[in-house]
Amino acid sequence: MRIIKTLSECANRSATAKKLGINVSTVSRRVAQVEKALGVALFDHRKSGYMLTAEGVELRALSERVELDIVSVTRRISKANQGTLGKLRITTSDSLLLYFLTPIIADFKAQNEGVAIEVLVGNQTLSLARDESDIAVRATRKPSESLVGRRLATIAWAPYGSIANAPSSPLFSDDQTWVSYSAGLSDLRATSYVESRVAANNIAYRTDSVAAASVAIAAGLGLGFLPCMLGDITPGLVRVGPVVAELNDELWLLTHQDIRKSRRVQAFMAFCAAAVAEQKALVEGQLTLPVT
């Protein structure tokens, strides 16, 4: 089932074998054995790669259900989850991690030396259900229904510019260049907010990373919108306008229901929630700052 699932994702025997740590011949042999036992073809071999047949789609769906069941059961019965020792995997975005979450993790680690922290960075939430991570710290208004946790704060957004090159004209003037977002961040409210107000040729830089946008703004590539929790503490940046309420997001601390009683998960979630509460003014854009 693992081979069928992975081959359907990779569409290539070599890539499947590499991902699973087995031989290419093993991939071919196992698929052939299952097809012979069932009396059906599971894949069509096309120029573009291996494509699931209708029967293959059904078997892949079964493999996904079995995978989730196995992960769920092993989590519940694992003694390793009952102590504060062991690995704790946290998934979050680069912008949350950079200056904000890293000090919180460092303080937690100082008080819990037996916990080994692994941080996985990405804008797409890893599957906590599939045991890819233990805790997610996310900016979202719609956390997955399969996860449990708490809303920590409202994330405020505001426009920022370089301290060395702060604008002298009102926002969205024709003489201004801007930094915006692309790819996985194209659906950010800040993206549509800027691009509906700025001519395309005035957008000098686009990126799929909020942290990269903050560096680009500080480097003088243009003005741009950032979460206040990043923009207010990034060297070289200054707010050039007020918080825009319609761009607000929510900060969530999440885990999977199967491991919510793990002592190290509970310990980090309690610690993180308390630390964020102390910095709520920063997250919600309420720090007293000079505005250009």
C-alpha positions in Angstrom: 0.0 0.0 0.0 2.9 2.4 0.7 4.4 1.6 -2.7 1.1 2.1 -4.5 0.5 5.4 -2.7 4.0 6.7 -3.3 4.1 5.6 -7.0 0.8 7.4 -7.6 2.4 10.6 -6.1 5.7 10.4 -7.9 4.5 8.8 -11.1 8.0 7.4 -11.5 9.5 4.1 -10.3 13.0 5.5 -9.6 11.6 8.4 -7.6 9.3 6.1 -5.7 12.2 3.7 -4.8 14.4 6.6 -3.6 11.6 8.0 -1.4 10.9 4.6 0.2 14.5 3.5 0.4 14.0 0.4 -1.7 15.1 -0.9 -5.1 13.3 0.0 -8.4 12.9 -3.8 -9.0 11.1 -4.1 -5.7 8.6 -1.4 -6.7 7.8 -3.2 -10.0 7.6 -6.6 -8.4 5.3 -5.6 -5.6 2.9 -3.7 -7.9 2.8 -6.7 -10.2 2.1 -9.1 -7.3 -0.9 -7.0 -6.2 -2.2 -6.6 -9.7 -2.0 -10.4 -10.2 -3.7 -11.2 -6.9 -6.5 -8.8 -7.6 -6.8 -9.5 -11.3 -6.8 -5.8 -12.3 -4.4 -3.2 -13.5 -3.7 -0.5 -10.9 -1.6 1.8 -13.1 -1.5 2.9 -16.7 2.0 3.4 -17.9 2.0 6.6 -20.0 4.7 8.9 -21.4 4.0 11.3 -18.5 4.5 8.5 -16.0 2.4 6.0 -14.0 -1.2 7.0 -13.7 -3.8 5.3 -11.4 -6.6 3.4 -13.0 -10.1 3.6 -11.4 -9.2 0.5 -9.4 -5.9 2.0 -8.4 -7.7 5.1 -7.1 -9.8 2.9 -4.8 -6.7 1.1 -3.4 -4.9 4.3 -2.8 -7.9 5.7 -0.8 -7.7 2.5 1.3 -4.0 2.9 1.8 -4.5 6.5 3.1 -7.2 5.4 5.5 -5.0 2.5 6.8 -2.1 4.9 7.2 -4.1 7.3 9.3 -5.5 4.5 11.5 -2.0 3.1 12.2 -0.6 6.5 13.1 -3.6 7.2 15.3 -3.3 3.9 17.2 0.4 4.1 17.7 0.2 7.6 19.0 -2.4 6.6 21.6 -0.5 3.6 22.9 3.0 5.0 22.7 4.7 5.4 26.1 7.1 7.9 24.6 4.2 10.4 24.4 3.7 10.3 28.1 6.8 12.1 29.2 8.5 15.4 28.6 11.6 13.7 27.1 11.9 13.2 23.4 11.5 15.0 20.1 9.0 17.8 19.6 8.3 18.8 16.0 6.9 22.2 15.3 5.7 23.5 11.9 5.3 27.2 11.2 6.0 29.8 8.6 9.3 31.7 8.2 7.8 35.0 9.2 6.5 33.7 12.5 9.7 31.8 13.2 12.3 34.4 12.3 12.2 36.9 15.3 9.0 36.0 17.1 8.8 32.2 17.7 12.5 31.4 17.9 13.1 33.2 21.2 10.0 31.5 22.7 11.4 28.1 21.6 14.8 29.0 23.1 13.2 29.9 26.4 11.1 26.7 26.4 14.2 24.6 25.6 16.1 26.2 28.5 13.4 25.0 30.9 13.0 21.6 29.2 16.5 20.3 28.4 15.2 16.8 27.7 13.1 17.9 24.7 14.8 18.0 21.3 13.2 20.6 19.1 12.8 20.2 15.3 11.3 23.1 13.4 9.8 22.5 9.9 9.3 25.7 7.9 6.7 26.2 5.2 3.6 28.1 4.3 1.7 24.9 3.8 0.6 23.1 7.0 2.2 19.7 7.3 -0.1 16.9 8.1 -0.3 16.5 11.8 -2.7 13.6 11.2 0.1 11.7 9.3 2.6 12.3 12.0 4.7 14.8 10.0 4.6 17.3 12.9 3.4 17.5 16.5 2.5 21.2 16.8 1.6 23.9 14.2 1.9 27.6 14.9 -0.1 29.2 12.0 -1.6 32.4 10.8 -5.1 31.4 9.6 -8.7 32.1 10.0 -9.8 28.6 9.2 -7.7 25.9 11.1 -8.4 22.3 10.1 -11.4 20.7 11.9 -9.2 17.7 12.6 -6.9 19.8 14.8 -7.4 21.1 18.3 -5.8 24.1 19.9 -6.5 27.7 20.7 -6.6 31.1 19.0 -3.8 33.2 20.6 -4.2 36.7 19.1 -5.2 38.8 16.1 -2.4 39.4 13.7 -2.4 43.0 12.5 -0.9 44.1 9.2 0.5 47.5 8.3 2.5 49.1 5.5 6.3 49.4 6.0 9.2 51.1 4.2 12.9 51.3 4.6 14.1 53.7 7.3 16.7 55.0 4.9 14.2 55.6 2.1 10.9 56.4 3.8 8.2 57.8 1.4 7.6 61.6 1.2 4.3 61.2 -0.7 1.0 59.6 0.4 0.6 55.8 0.1 -0.1 54.4 -3.4 1.3 57.5 -5.2 2.4 56.9 -8.8 6.0 57.5 -7.9 6.2 54.6 -5.4 7.5 51.1 -5.9 6.1 48.1 -4.0 6.9 44.7 -2.7 4.1 42.1 -3.1 3.5 38.4 -2.8 3.3 35.5 -5.3 2.8 31.7 -5.7 1.6 30.2 -2.4 0.9 33.7 -0.9 -1.1 35.0 -3.8 -4.3 34.6 -1.8 -3.1 36.8 1.1 -5.4 39.7 1.7 -2.3 42.0 1.5 -1.6 40.8 -2.0 -5.0 41.7 -3.5 -5.0 44.9 -1.4 -1.8 46.2 -2.9 -2.3 44.9 -6.4 -5.8 46.5 -6.7 -4.2 49.9 -5.8 -0.8 49.8 -7.5 0.0 49.6 -11.2 1.6 46.3 -12.2 4.8 48.1 -13.4 5.2 49.7 -9.9 5.5 46.3 -8.2 9.2 45.8 -8.2 9.5 42.6 -6.3 7.3 39.6 -5.6 8.0 36.6 -3.3 6.3 33.6 -1.7 7.9 34.4 1.6 6.8 37.1 4.1 10.2 37.0 5.7 11.8 37.6 2.3 9.5 40.5 1.7 10.6 42.1 5.0 14.2 41.9 3.9 13.4 43.3 0.5 11.5 46.2 2.0 14.4 47.0 4.3 16.8 46.8 1.4 14.8 49.6 -0.4 13.1 47.6 -3.1 9.8 49.2 -2.2 7.0 49.6 0.3 5.0 46.6 1.4 2.6 45.2 3.9 3.8 43.0 6.7 2.5 41.5 9.9 3.3 44.0 12.7 4.8 41.2 14.7 7.5 41.0 12.0 7.7 44.5 10.7 7.9 46.3 14.1 11.0 44.3 15.1 12.8 43.9 11.8 15.9 46.1 11.7 15.8 48.8 9.0 12.0 49.0 8.8 9.5 51.7 9.8 5.7 51.8 9.6 4.6 54.2 6.9 0.9 54.0 7.6 -1.7 52.7 10.1 -2.8 49.1 10.7 -5.3 48.0 8.0 -8.0 46.1 9.9 -9.3 44.3 6.8 -6.0 42.5 6.4 -6.1 41.1 10.0 -5.4 37.4 10.4 -5.5 35.1 13.4 -2.6 33.3 15.2 -3.4 29.7 16.1 -1.5 27.1 18.2 -2.6 23.7 17.0 -2.0 19.9 17.5 -3.7 16.7 16.6 -6.4 15.3 18.9 -4.5 12.0 19.2 -1.5 13.6 20.9 -3.1 16.5 22.7 -2.5 14.8 26.1 1.2 14.2 25.4 3.1 15.9 28.3 5.6 17.6 26.0 2.9 18.8 23.6 0.9 20.2 26.6 4.0 21.7 28.1 5.0 23.6 24.9 1.4 24.7 24.1 1.0 26.2 27.6 4.4 27.8 27.5 3.9 29.3 24.0 0.4 30.6 24.8 1.7 32.4 27.9 4.6 33.9 26.0 2.4 35.1 23.2 0.0 36.7 25.7 2.9 38.8 27.0 3.6 40.0 23.5 0.0 40.5 22.4 0.5 44.2 21.9 3.2 43.4 19.3 1.1 40.8 17.5 -1.9 43.1 17.4 0.0 46.1 16.2 -0.6 48.1 19.4 3.0 49.1 20.2 3.6 52.8 20.3 5.8 53.5 17.3 6.6 56.6 15.2 4.6 56.5 12.0 6.1 58.2 8.9 
